[in-house]
């Protein structure tokens, strides 16, 4: 048997490990809420799929709980390439890709089934094609959920109850225009500042889906929850073009398939939180108004819908409303 000196074995092992390590690219992925939240579940599904599907050529490092800043900051970081991936609501996205603003219109979507059909269908898929020219690769739609109002002052059943409240909103002019019609004083603010602002009383309330209210423990600083469901908040998996340009065609297919699996996992978590989270929030001390006067909120929006129709085209709004 040929004697192989120990140093030769060590060198071979080192070369192999360096070779293998050199083939693994670790992608940084950021999102607003905890790793256990809907964003963490969706991001984990995506990351597991790309690691498996690329035989370990790609894996992720998670930055949950707004560790890398607000969603707007993370989207900017993806654009310039200092962050590889972000799983973000559409809140600030309209500042980068204006066409996306149409899906932020209040009371546009009937329910989750309608919203998911639109995002996964021709309308939603066409919106994804608007991103590359703005220096962003949109891998697919995930989901934040239907947004509800919380505040520290009073029950909200109809717009008059919300009138005069100083509410934190996302940096989203479509939302702000709609909320003004309810008499709300909208205060745009990045998500990482929201808990503190509620705690100090800088704002009276905020609006977010149940999964975000749960994961962010807003029950500690908010007494009232009203299930207004006034906006459906889509979310997106966005990737830096710097990464995308280095991904092989075969691995690109893996990334796109993985984004679909992320959507399935994230939407399931949203469903679970919607089904179980409200009772949890009541247990945590929140007073929940389950039935609001939805027609009164929709009526209050009518003048604003005329503006939305001017901005987005009445036919484009109707196309979304007509999806069955
Ligand atoms: O995406 O800013 C918000 O209210 C968003 O819903 C939150 O960051 C989760």
Boltz pocket constraint, residues with backbone or C-beta under 6 A from the ligand:
constraints:
  - pocket:
      binder: B
      contacts: [[A, 32], [A, 33], [A, 71], [A, 87], [A, 88], [A, 89], [A, 91], [A, 144], [A, 170], [A, 189], [A, 190], [A, 191], [A, 207], [A, 208], [A, 209], [A, 212], [A, 233]]
      max_distance: 6.0
